[in-house]
Amino acid sequence: GLIGFVVAPIFSRVPVVFIPTSTFVRRPTVWLKTIHERRGTITFAPNFAFALSTRSIQDRHMEGWDLSCLRVAGCGAEPISAAVMRAFADKFARVGLEANSIMPAYGMAEATLAVTFGQWGQPLHVDRVSSAALKAGRAEPQDTEGSVEVVACGRALSGFSVEVRDEHGAVAPPRTVGEIWVRGPSVAAGYYGDAE
């Protein structure tokens, strides 16, 4: 948030509206109402914000809203639920939200923000995998009972490489669960005061 919604907007002279988390949690309507009133085009939030808004905001709250201005509704910072994203898109479609504005992303503080982004204007991409196989370390495709939806977070940004490694540090074969290793121009060399 510091880089994406404070530093970058100052550098590019883009107006930004900040909503304190505590205000949003008490009144989830404030987020989307602000987008409507200010004609916001880009917003980012974690999965919980999309879920809370979908659950809490009633039809009466949305009277007069127009969310057709919103080009990107980015989701990151925690695991992304495909069901939550679909429910959010479905609920707010009646006030102009385009389903293809939902953009999953993957980032981390150590990369000074983003690592991957979904493609703008594209539908949510979901991989259905076997729940049992996933627990065993494999992401085997399965589109039946007992499957889990995994949301794709797009492609690596320019200059970044993203690999999944096994417990020995070797590059893991496709559809193997492992540790995500990231290399890129904004990845920090280490932690301040903690070289190890």
Secondary structure as UniProt FT lines:
FT   HELIX           3..7
FT   HELIX           8..12
FT   HELIX           21..26
FT   HELIX           29..38
FT   STRAND          42..45
FT   HELIX           47..56
FT   HELIX           59..62
FT   TURN            63..64
FT   TURN            68..69
FT   STRAND          72..75
FT   HELIX           82..93
FT   TURN            94..96
FT   HELIX           99..101
FT   STRAND          102..108
FT   HELIX           109..111
FT   STRAND          113..117
FT   TURN            120..121
FT   STRAND          126..130
FT   HELIX           131..135
FT   TURN            136..137
FT   TURN            145..146
FT   STRAND          147..151
FT   STRAND          155..156
FT   TURN            158..159
FT   STRAND          161..165
FT   TURN            167..168
FT   TURN            174..175
FT   STRAND          179..183
FT   TURN            185..186
FT   TURN            192..193
//
